[in-house]
Amino acid sequence: MARKLSSRGEEQASYFILALPAVILYIAVVGFPTIFSIWLSLTNYKGGQLFGNPDVKIVGLESYITVFTSSTFWMALKNNLWIVLISVFGQIPLGFILAYILSRKLVKGVDFFQTVIYLPNIITAVVIGILMRSFFLDNNSVWMQIVHVFDKTATVDFTSSPMTPVLIVMLWMYTGMYVIIFLAAIAGIDDSVIEAAKIDGAGEVKILTHIMIPAMTGIIVTSAILAISGSLKSYDLLWVMTQGGPADRTSVLSIYMYKSAFQGSSNFPLANAISTIMVLISFILIALTKFAEKTFGSTD
């Protein structure tokens, strides 16, 4: 008995020793900065010396009150939610449909289309932002030239809905990533199941809805979580295309946070309050996604 207890203790000790470096790294890289950011959001810190500075005091929720009473915050939040919607209900369904078409070889040139669809993912967002700004938003944009081919008197003006070109670019840019994820998942489905369904008279629509989607519920939920987290930290593409303008109408939470911290009169507590709110929103959306999976997901 003593030998068994000793063996079990040694096993637990070995697990602890092996996990300890990763735990320490996680605390140093994620845990401490998160706690420090929350603490900083509750202070009146205005720059300069932080520790040992008698002027730095805890002021409570002042920064959070400022955030929630700011029209810029609500505009940025609305834009972020638009990006979440176009990601979850645009990129993922479109990526799934394209992956299904390619995996079932319903079109010729599968390798060509797979490469073209995934190509935007290997180009940096800064390059794409510059290209798409000249395509959509510049005074003599390519889009305007195309419209003028059909109607020379037409005017192209996105000021009434400045997020529209941004959402179009995001839909085009990131769909390819989900195509690759779904292609890999579809490859893991047993071909004999699909062949049996075809022998029983199932068409492509029934194969898609009764075999593919139920078998990939977990992958779809994982993709939704990736889409939500990616949507909330959208920055580089938007910054290059619009810098949050005009009049903050294309601003998102990350741009609002950056401007609060590094432009004009720096307000570091406000920026950290925004980052904390972003994390909380992310947790809420992911929890809703998991709830939807448990409620509506396949139980087979």
N, C-alpha and C positions, 0 to 999 in steps of 0.2 A: 504493500500500500504506500509506504514511504517513497519507494522508487517511482510509483506512478505519479504521486504528487510532485515529486522532484522533476520528473519528465514534463509534466504539464506546466509547472512553473518556468522551466527552461524554455518551453515553447512560447509561452506568453511573453517572457523576457526578450526572446529573439524577435517576436513580432513588434514589440515596443521599440527595440533598438533600430530595426529596419524602418519603422514608420517615423521615428523621431526627426531625422533630417528633413523629411518632406513637411512635417508639421511645423518645424521651426521656420523653414523657408516660407510656408504659407502664412504664418503669423507675421513674419517680417515684411512680406511683399503685399499681402492683402489685409490681414487682420489689423495690424497696427495702423497702417494708413487710413483704413476705414474709420476706426475709433478716433484717430487724430482729426480726421476731417469733420466728424460729427461734433467733436469738442470745439474745433475752431469755428464752426458755424454758430456756436452759442456765445462767442466772445465779441468784443468790439475791436479786434485787431485791425490795424490800419497800415501795417508794413513795418519794416525795421526789425529791431530785436524782439524776439517772441518770448523766449524763456527768461525769467528773471526781470521782466519789464513790468514795473508797478502800474503802468497805464493800461495794461491788458487785463480786462475784467470780464467775468461771465455776465452777460446781459440777457440771458434767456432766449426767448423765441423771437426776438426783434427781427432778425434776418428772415425768418420764415414768414412773419407777418408782412414784411416788405415784399417778399416773393409773391405771396398769394393776393396781395392788393395791387400787383403790377399788371398792367394790360399786356406788356411784352411777354410775361410768363404765360398768360392764357393763350396768346397768339402762338407762342413757341410750342406749347403743349398741344394745341389743336393741330399744328403742322406735324408734330411727332406722331400723333394718332393717325393722321392721314397716311404717313409713311408706314406705320404698323399695319394699317388696313390694306394698303397696296402690296405689302410684303406677304401677309398671311393669306389674303383672299385674291391676290393677283399672281405673285411670283410662284407660290407653292402649287396652286391648281394648274397654272400654265406649265410649270416645270414638270408636274406629274403627267399631264396630257402629252407633252412633247417626249418625255421619257418613254411613255407607253407606246407612242407611235414609232419611235426609234427602236425600241426593244422588240416590237412585233414585226419590224421591217415592213411597215405599211407604206413607206416611201423608198425610192431608190437613192443611193448615195448617202447611206446612214453615217459613214465615217466623216463625210464632208459636212453634213448638217450638224453632227455632234461637235465638230471642231469650231464651226462658225458660231454656234449657240454659246459655247463655253469661252470663246475668245475674249469677250469683255472682262472676264474675271482675271485674266493674266495681264491686263493693262492697268496701270495705276489709276486711282480715282482722280488724281490731279490732272493727268493727261486727258482723261475722258471729260472732266469738268471743263477744261479749256476748249476742247473740240465741240462739246455740246453748247457751250455759251456762244460760240461763233455760229453754230447751226441754228439755235433758237432765238437768242437774246440780243445779239449785236444789232446795230441800226440797219446794216445791210446784210442781215442773216441769210443763210442758205435756205431756211424755211420760207422766208419772205420771197426769195427769188423763185422758189418752186410754185408758191401760190400765185405769183404774178404771171407765170406761164399760162395759167388757166383764166385768170382775171386780173388784168393790169391795174384796175381801180381798187382792188381789195386792199385792206389794211390789216396788218398782223400785229396785234397788241395783246400782250399777256398781263398787262397791269391790273386788269380786273380779276385775273386768276393766276397770279405769278407762280403758284406751286405746281401748276399743270405740267410745264415742261420738265420740272424736277422729278415729278412722279413718273412721267413717261420714261425718262432716262434711267431711273432706279429700277423700273419694271424690266427694261431691256438689259440693264447691266448685270443684275444679280440672279435672274431666272436660270442662267446656265449652271450656277452652282447647285441648284436643287435638281436640275436635270441629271447631273452626274450622281448625286446622292440617290435619286430614285432609280437610275439605271443599275447602280450597284445592288440596291435592294431587290429589284425585279429579277436580277440574275440569280438571286438566292431562292426564288420560287421554283418548286419542282415542275419541270416541263410536262411530266406525265399527268399532273392535275389539269393543266390547261388542255392537253390533248384529249383527256377523258371528257372534259366539258364540251369540246368541239364535236366529239363523236356523239354526245347526247343532244347535239343541235344548238348549243349556245353560240350566239354571235359575239362580236367584239365588245359590244356594249355590256352584255351580261358577264363576259369574262372580266371586264374592267370593274364592274360594280359588285360582283359576287365573289370574285377571287382576288383580284389585285388589291383593291382598296382595303378589304378586311385583313388581308395578310400583311399590310404595310401600315397599320394604324400607329404602331409605335414609332416608325420612321417619320410619319407625317407629323406626329406630336413633337418629336425631336426637332424637325425642321421648323415647326412653328416657334419653338423656343429660341432657336438660332435666329429666326427672322425678327422676333420681338427684341432680343438683345441687340442685334445689329441695327435695328431701326432707331432705338433709343440713343445710340451713340453715333448716329449719322453726323458727320462734320465735314470731312475733307471735300467731298463732292459738292455739297451745298455751299461751302465757303468759297470754293473756286468759281462756281457758277454765279452766285448772287451775293455772297458775303452777308446773307440775311436780309438784303434789301429787296424791293424798295420799302423804306420805312418799317423795317423789321417784319414785313409780311411773309418772308420766307425763312424767318429765323426759327431755329429749333432750340431745344434745351441746352445742347452742347455749345452752340454759338452764343446763346444768352449767358451761359456760364463763363465762356472765354472772354466775352466783352466785359463782364462784371469784374473779372480778375485782372485783366491785362490792358484794357483800353479805358482812356479817360481817367477818372479818379478811381483807382483800384479799390474794390470792396471784396476782400478775401472771404470774410464770413458769409457774405451773400452768395458768392460763387460756391462755397462749400455747402451751403444750404441747398442750392440748386442740385448739386451732385448727389446729396443725400436723398432728395425728393426723387431724382431719376432712378436711384437704386430701389426705392420703395415702390415706385410705379412698375418697375421691371418685375419685382417680386409678385405684385398684385396680378399683372397680366399673365405671368407664368403660372401662378396658382389657378387662375381662371382657365388656362389652357389644360392643365392637368385635371381640373374638375370636369371640363367638357369631355376629356378622354374617358374618364371613369363613367360619366353619365351616358354618353352617346357612342363610346367606342365599342368595338366588337368584343364579345365575350366568348367567341369560339376558341 
